[in-house]
Amino acid sequence: MSTCPNGHQSGTDDWCEVCGHRMSASAVPSASVNSGAARPVASGYDPDATAAAEPCPTCGTPREGRALFCEECRYNFQTHTATTFVPAPAPPSPPSPGFPPYQRYESQRSRPSQMNRPAEPLAPEAVTPGEEGDSGDFLLTPPSAPSTPAAPSRPEAAAAPEPLAPEVTTWVATVAADRDYFTAMMARSGPDATGLYFPSYSPELRLPLIGNQITIGRRRHSTGEAPDIDLSRAPEDPGVSHQHAVLVQQPDGGWSVVDQDSTNGTTVNGAADPIQPYLPVPLKEGDRVHVGAWTTITVGRG
């Protein structure tokens, strides 16, 4: 007996009787290959030609020569039955690197009930119709226990009104070129003011007074030190000292002005005489502080 490539013992040398696999060329006897004996042919009948044209009754594939089994479905032409050979399952492919094998987990989410139960009737006192003007919906309220009459309330003293917080007022300094102050200063200065001209354009500047002290003067370009109200901006007032004056906040929230012993002095509300150096002068809302050749600083509540 011969052995097919699948390891089955077969009594035939061309096709395996078990699985229908073609025997290897080495298993075919040499006498059947090289004998050269002519097959019997009578009255034009060729058995090989007839077998080759025979279709498989299961899948319709033409039979190759005198093959025992169909090449497609392994139908057994000798026993006229389907083959019982079941090929071994292919080994599982290894998982891709970097990806864990897939695992199926049962969902942990809650599922709806499969039983449709009728709604339970509500007690009449649990249904409260909406008030007039509402949308008409009903509110579900739990039944409440019978209420007991409340004790008569005693008259209480009226609550004292809460004290109002003190109003926070922000003061503002308005810096502008004052032509009237410039004309009066030129008249008092005489020949010393020759060559001074009132600026043709000087935009008004409003600055909030924040903090306890606001310095007035001109920037020192050598050191970069600049006061809070810097009058070195264009047009620069040449009569203002680098440390000219200081606005100081008073305990009542108001402000006063203190001259810092400037070269040309500080005047208030168009006065002819400057104020004393280092002596605070209280200011009221709307008071005007004059410094330099034409600058007037008006203080007031913002």
Number of C-alpha atoms within 10 A of each C-alpha: 10 18 16 23 13 14 11 16 14 18 13 16 20 21 21 24 20 18 22 25 20 18 19 14 10 8 14 15 11 10 9 10 9 8 8 8 9 6 9 8 9 7 5 6 10 12 13 13 12 12 15 14 13 16 14 20 14 13 13 12 15 16 21 17 14 17 20 23 28 24 17 13 15 20 23 20 18 11 10 12 13 15 18 12 10 7 8 6 6 6 6 6 6 7 10 8 6 6 7 8 9 7 6 6 6 6 7 6 6 6 7 6 7 6 6 6 7 6 6 6 6 9 9 8 11 14 14 12 12 12 10 7 6 9 8 10 10 13 11 12 10 10 11 8 6 6 6 6 6 6 6 6 6 6 6 6 6 6 6 6 6 6 6 6 6 6 6 7 11 13 19 18 23 17 22 16 23 17 15 11 21 19 13 15 18 17 11 11 10 9 9 9 14 9 6 14 11 15 14 7 9 16 10 9 12 16 14 15 21 11 8 12 16 19 20 24 25 24 20 13 9 6 7 7 10 18 19 15 21 15 24 19 11 10 14 16 21 13 21 25 22 21 19 23 26 21 23 22 20 14 8 6 12 18 23 17 24 20 23 21 16 18 13 14 21 24 21 20 14 16 13 11 10 15 18 15 14 13 12 17 15 15 22 13 13 14 15 21 22 24 27 24 25 25 23 26 22 21 26 20 14 12
